[in-house]
Amino acid sequence: MAADGQVTLGDTVVKHGARKLRRLSDGNVVAGFAGTTADAQALFSKFEAKLQEFSGNLERAAVELAKDWRTDRALRRLDALLLVANKKHILLLSGNGDLIEPDDGVLAIGSGGPFALAAARALIANTSLSAAEVAQQAMKIAAEICVYTNDRILMEEL
């Protein structure tokens, strides 16, 4: 999983080196976010608690967080998206109750997400790069196109 480090308020860059990725569940799960930082931190904590509750079962923890996020009054107001992954699955969670596992194993979120997703799919189809190399290159391409994405890329590999 890869993430840039840019944080913006409106059209102003206020931070270049944010850490938008976290290892959870004794390092067996990687989670990344897009959206409001404080909301994402709250969601990381909630998701980590769900992982503990369900003994590291990514799918079950994600389903339970998605249900809570959609139905809980306080959580419902949180403005962020989460990507969570282990060695077998990658999932997107949203406050609308979305829980999506892609057909091709590739997901992207955030303002540069559509650019990174298109780049990753093209790289997978036309190169023999590793998953980590695809993620890195896709983020570099997104950073060249999207003004809300920078090239200070953080990687977490399982």
KEKE-3310 file (N, C-alpha, C; in steps of 0.2 Angstrom, whole numbers, plus 5000, padded with zeros to 4 digits):
npx = (5004:5002:5005:5003:5010:5004:4994:4980:4971:4957:4963:4976:4992:4996:5004:5017:5022:5014:5008:4999:4997:4995:5001:4993:4986:4996:5005:5000:4990:4987:4982:4975:4971:4960:4954:4948:4959:4958:4946:4950:4960:4952:4944:4954:4957:4945:4944:4955:4951:4941:4948:4955:4944:4939:4949:4959:4953:4951:4941:4929:4931:4930:4917:4910:4914:4910:4896:4894:4899:4890:4878:4879:4877:4887:4899:4894:4896:4909:4922:4930:4939:4943:4956:4959:4970:4976:4987:4979:4967:4960:4952:4939:4932:4918:4909:4896:4892:4898:4907:4920:4927:4939:4938:4950:4960:4965:4965:4961:4961:4955:4960:4969:4967:4959:4968:4979:4974:4971:4983:4990:4982:4985:4999:5000:4994:5003:5016:5029:5031:5033:5020:5023:5031:5022:5013:5021:5025:5013:5008:5018:5015:5001:5005:5011:5000:4989:4985:4983:4990:5006:5023:5030:5031:5024:5027:5020:5022:5016)
npy = (4994:5011:5029:5046:5061:5073:5086:5096:5111:5117:5125:5126:5120:5112:5103:5092:5080:5070:5055:5043:5030:5015:5002:4988:4976:4968:4970:4963:4969:4982:4999:5013:5030:5043:5059:5069:5072:5070:5063:5051:5046:5043:5033:5024:5019:5014:5004:4996:4992:4983:4974:4968:4963:4953:4944:4947:4945:4951:4953:4952:4961:4973:4972:4974:4987:4994:4993:4999:5012:5017:5017:5023:5038:5047:5042:5042:5055:5056:5061:5053:5040:5023:5012:4995:4981:4964:4950:4943:4950:4966:4980:4993:5005:5015:5029:5028:5015:5007:4993:4987:4975:4974:4968:4966:4967:4980:4996:5013:5028:5045:5062:5060:5048:5042:5044:5037:5024:5022:5022:5012:5000:5001:4999:4986:4978:4980:4978:4969:4973:4972:4971:4981:4990:4994:5001:5011:5018:5021:5030:5040:5044:5049:5060:5068:5073:5077:5090:5089:5079:5074:5070:5063:5049:5036:5019:5003:4987:4970)
npz = (5000:4996:5000:4998:5006:5007:5015:5014:5016:5010:4996:5000:5003:5018:5025:5021:5024:5029:5038:5031:5032:5042:5052:5058:5070:5075:5065:5054:5046:5035:5035:5027:5024:5017:5018:5031:5043:5058:5059:5052:5061:5072:5066:5063:5076:5080:5070:5073:5086:5082:5075:5085:5093:5084:5083:5073:5061:5046:5037:5044:5054:5046:5041:5052:5057:5046:5047:5060:5057:5048:5055:5068:5076:5079:5073:5059:5055:5052:5041:5030:5021:5021:5017:5019:5022:5021:5018:5010:5006:5000:5005:5004:5014:5019:5025:5021:5022:5013:5008:5000:4989:4977:4960:4954:4963:4965:4972:4975:4984:4989:4983:4972:4969:4958:4947:4951:4952:4939:4933:4940:4936:4922:4923:4928:4918:4908:4912:4920:4934:4951:4965:4974:4967:4957:4965:4969:4957:4952:4961:4960:4947:4949:4957:4948:4941:4949:4959:4972:4977:4983:4980:4990:4995:5005:5009:5013:5015:5015)
capx = (5000:5006:5001:5007:5011:5001:4988:4978:4965:4955:4968:4982:4996:4998:5009:5020:5025:5009:5008:4992:4996:4997:5001:4988:4985:5003:5009:4997:4986:4989:4977:4977:4965:4959:4949:4949:4964:4956:4941:4954:4963:4946:4942:4960:4956:4939:4945:4960:4947:4937:4952:4956:4938:4938:4955:4963:4950:4950:4934:4924:4932:4928:4910:4907:4916:4906:4889:4894:4900:4884:4872:4881:4876:4894:4903:4891:4898:4916:4923:4936:4938:4948:4958:4963:4973:4981:4990:4974:4962:4961:4945:4938:4926:4916:4903:4890:4891:4902:4913:4921:4934:4940:4939:4957:4965:4968:4960:4964:4956:4958:4960:4973:4965:4957:4974:4984:4970:4971:4990:4991:4979:4989:5006:4999:4992:5008:5023:5030:5033:5030:5015:5026:5034:5016:5010:5026:5025:5006:5008:5022:5011:4996:5007:5012:4994:4984:4988:4982:4994:5013:5028:5033:5027:5026:5025:5019:5021:5015)
capy = (5000:5017:5035:5052:5064:5080:5088:5103:5115:5121:5125:5127:5114:5114:5098:5088:5073:5066:5048:5041:5023:5012:4994:4986:4969:4965:4971:4959:4973:4989:5003:5019:5034:5049:5063:5073:5068:5068:5058:5045:5044:5040:5027:5019:5017:5010:4998:4992:4988:4978:4968:4964:4959:4947:4940:4949:4943:4958:4954:4952:4968:4978:4972:4977:4994:4997:4993:5004:5018:5019:5017:5026:5045:5051:5040:5044:5062:5056:5062:5049:5034:5019:5006:4990:4975:4959:4947:4940:4955:4973:4982:5000:5006:5022:5030:5026:5008:5004:4989:4985:4972:4975:4962:4965:4968:4986:5001:5019:5033:5052:5066:5057:5041:5040:5044:5031:5018:5021:5021:5005:4995:5000:4996:4979:4975:4981:4977:4964:4976:4969:4975:4987:4994:4996:5006:5017:5021:5024:5036:5045:5047:5053:5066:5073:5075:5079:5096:5088:5073:5075:5064:5060:5042:5031:5012:4998:4980:4964)
capz = (5000:4996:5001:4998:5012:5007:5018:5011:5019:5004:4990:5002:5006:5025:5027:5015:5026:5034:5038:5030:5033:5048:5052:5064:5071:5075:5058:5049:5042:5034:5034:5024:5024:5014:5021:5037:5047:5064:5058:5050:5067:5075:5062:5064:5082:5079:5066:5077:5091:5079:5073:5092:5095:5080:5082:5067:5055:5042:5034:5050:5057:5041:5040:5059:5057:5041:5050:5065:5054:5045:5059:5074:5075:5079:5067:5053:5053:5050:5034:5028:5018:5023:5014:5024:5018:5024:5013:5005:5004:5001:5006:5004:5019:5019:5030:5018:5023:5007:5009:4993:4988:4970:4956:4952:4969:4965:4975:4977:4987:4989:4977:4967:4968:4951:4943:4954:4950:4931:4932:4943:4931:4916:4924:4929:4912:4903:4914:4925:4940:4958:4967:4977:4961:4954:4969:4970:4951:4951:4966:4956:4941:4952:4960:4942:4938:4954:4963:4979:4979:4982:4978:4996:4995:5010:5007:5018:5011:5019)
cpx = (5005:5002:5006:5007:5007:4994:4986:4972:4963:4960:4975:4986:4998:5003:5011:5021:5020:5010:5001:4991:4998:4997:4997:4989:4992:5007:5006:4992:4989:4983:4979:4970:4966:4954:4952:4954:4962:4951:4945:4957:4958:4944:4948:4959:4950:4940:4950:4956:4943:4941:4954:4950:4937:4944:4959:4960:4948:4943:4929:4924:4929:4921:4907:4908:4911:4899:4889:4895:4894:4878:4873:4881:4883:4898:4901:4894:4905:4917:4930:4934:4944:4950:4961:4965:4976:4984:4985:4969:4964:4953:4944:4932:4925:4910:4897:4888:4894:4907:4914:4928:4934:4940:4947:4963:4968:4963:4964:4959:4959:4958:4964:4972:4963:4963:4979:4980:4971:4979:4992:4988:4983:4996:5005:4998:4998:5015:5023:5033:5030:5024:5018:5028:5028:5014:5015:5025:5018:5005:5012:5018:5005:4999:5009:5006:4989:4988:4987:4986:5002:5017:5032:5029:5029:5023:5025:5018:5020:5018)
cpy = (5006:5023:5041:5056:5071:5081:5095:5105:5119:5120:5127:5121:5116:5109:5094:5081:5069:5059:5045:5034:5021:5005:4993:4979:4966:4965:4967:4963:4980:4993:5010:5023:5040:5053:5067:5069:5066:5063:5051:5042:5040:5033:5022:5015:5012:5003:4993:4988:4982:4972:4964:4960:4953:4944:4941:4947:4950:4958:4955:4959:4973:4978:4976:4984:4997:4998:4999:5011:5021:5020:5022:5034:5049:5049:5042:5051:5062:5057:5059:5043:5030:5013:5001:4984:4971:4956:4944:4945:4962:4976:4990:5001:5013:5023:5029:5019:5004:4999:4985:4981:4972:4968:4960:4966:4975:4991:5007:5024:5040:5056:5063:5050:5038:5040:5038:5025:5017:5019:5014:5000:4995:4997:4988:4975:4975:4980:4971:4967:4972:4974:4982:4992:4997:5002:5012:5021:5024:5030:5042:5049:5051:5060:5071:5076:5079:5084:5094:5082:5075:5069:5061:5054:5038:5024:5008:4992:4975:4958)
cpz = (5000:4997:5000:5005:5013:5011:5016:5015:5013:4998:4993:5005:5013:5028:5021:5017:5031:5033:5037:5030:5040:5048:5059:5065:5071:5069:5053:5044:5041:5032:5032:5024:5019:5017:5027:5042:5054:5064:5056:5056:5071:5072:5063:5071:5083:5076:5070:5083:5088:5077:5080:5094:5091:5078:5076:5061:5051:5040:5039:5053:5053:5041:5047:5059:5052:5044:5055:5062:5051:5049:5066:5072:5074:5074:5060:5050:5051:5043:5032:5024:5020:5018:5019:5020:5023:5017:5008:5002:5005:5001:5007:5009:5018:5024:5027:5019:5017:5010:5003:4992:4980:4967:4955:4957:4969:4967:4976:4980:4987:4983:4971:4965:4961:4946:4945:4952:4943:4930:4934:4938:4925:4917:4925:4923:4907:4905:4918:4932:4946:4960:4971:4972:4958:4958:4969:4963:4950:4955:4962:4950:4944:4954:4954:4940:4943:4958:4971:4981:4978:4981:4984:4998:5001:5008:5013:5014:5016:5016)
residu = (MET:ALA:ALA:ASP:GLY:GLN:VAL:THR:LEU:GLY:ASP:THR:VAL:VAL:LYS:HIS:GLY:ALA:ARG:LYS:LEU:ARG:ARG:LEU:SER:ASP:GLY:ASN:VAL:VAL:ALA:GLY:PHE:ALA:GLY:THR:THR:ALA:ASP:ALA:GLN:ALA:LEU:PHE:SER:LYS:PHE:GLU:ALA:LYS:LEU:GLN:GLU:PHE:SER:GLY:ASN:LEU:GLU:ARG:ALA:ALA:VAL:GLU:LEU:ALA:LYS:ASP:TRP:ARG:THR:ASP:ARG:ALA:LEU:ARG:ARG:LEU:ASP:ALA:LEU:LEU:LEU:VAL:ALA:ASN:LYS:LYS:HIS:ILE:LEU:LEU:LEU:SER:GLY:ASN:GLY:ASP:LEU:ILE:GLU:PRO:ASP:ASP:GLY:VAL:LEU:ALA:ILE:GLY:SER:GLY:GLY:PRO:PHE:ALA:LEU:ALA:ALA:ALA:ARG:ALA:LEU:ILE:ALA:ASN:THR:SER:LEU:SER:ALA:ALA:GLU:VAL:ALA:GLN:GLN:ALA:MET:LYS:ILE:ALA:ALA:GLU:ILE:CYS:VAL:TYR:THR:ASN:ASP:ARG:ILE:LEU:MET:GLU:GLU:LEU)
# end
